[in-house]
């Protein structure tokens, strides 16, 4: 794929759920979940990019249990994924949310015999193997997202509107429960495991605040917190994979902030390059100075935060930075809110962004920025 061109993949139904296939280290693959209100019409699309030719290959699987609000592939098993979904029950006239674990019947997207490619792509959607569904204790309770534990394949963290629970994936048993103190609790909007600190902390978004809890026991008080991380609602967070105390947040104030949570009074890096709510932020897995953001302004931005990622030489002096802070590239092929942006798990320079109008855009870091980092 040429670094100067993006590749667009369109779907039939609206979308807001995207995940790289974390367990895959060879192929560039992303999974997309659709959000159709029409019963038994939702799907999971597996999209694979051929790096040399730029060709896209897809497989489509049925997701009949409801619209997909969040999707995560397992870092432990390439064929495993889980969806956070919402379904309308005509018998009770209620919407019920849940989290379901699936196994793909095959992970092959590009067939070994390319002559069979057109036949495979034209087939109807296939079935996934449904393994386990976890539902809230109260049917009306909303589920925000579900995240695989970074190292324990038997644990997942599920964020509900009023609490966060660690569940056993085999039987759904609650292993830990995070329920904040106080009667007038603000609702949670999302969260993520901390990949550092022994993989036992889970960070939660709560209105304008970021609070991180120890999941080894039931707890009501955070281990650390950043109050008023944004002037409006916090939409997303991501931990720096290389620096254990750095975390990035995105919010409705159109800002991207990076914090050292040992002292969370002021961000150590802040940009307001979007013109509307920022829904997602992602660190590059290998090159921490590169970040992706997606916004309701229908843009995905590639931003450099090089000044806070500088290393020091043997004398303690900072090594000169190779990139200038700020927006490196704006991707404007979307026509609706960009809800998700994700780096490929297999190739550090390729990423995808997904908008509500069912448009996936795959792109690469421009070559001259790549060479600046590498050379």
Secondary structure by P-SEA (a helix, b strand, c coil): ccccbbbbbbbccccccccccccccccbbbbbbbbccccccbbbbbbbbccccccccbbbbbcccccccbbbbbcccccccccccccccccccbbbbbbbbbbbcccccccccccaaaaaaaccccccccccccccccccccccccccccccccbbbbbcccbbbbbccccccccbbbbbccccccccccccccccccccbbbbbcccbbbbbbcccccccccccccccccccccccccccccccbbbbbccccbbbbbccccccccccccccccccccccccccccccbbbbbcccccccccccccccccccccccccccccccccccccccccccccccccccccccccccccccbbbbbbcccaaaaaaacc
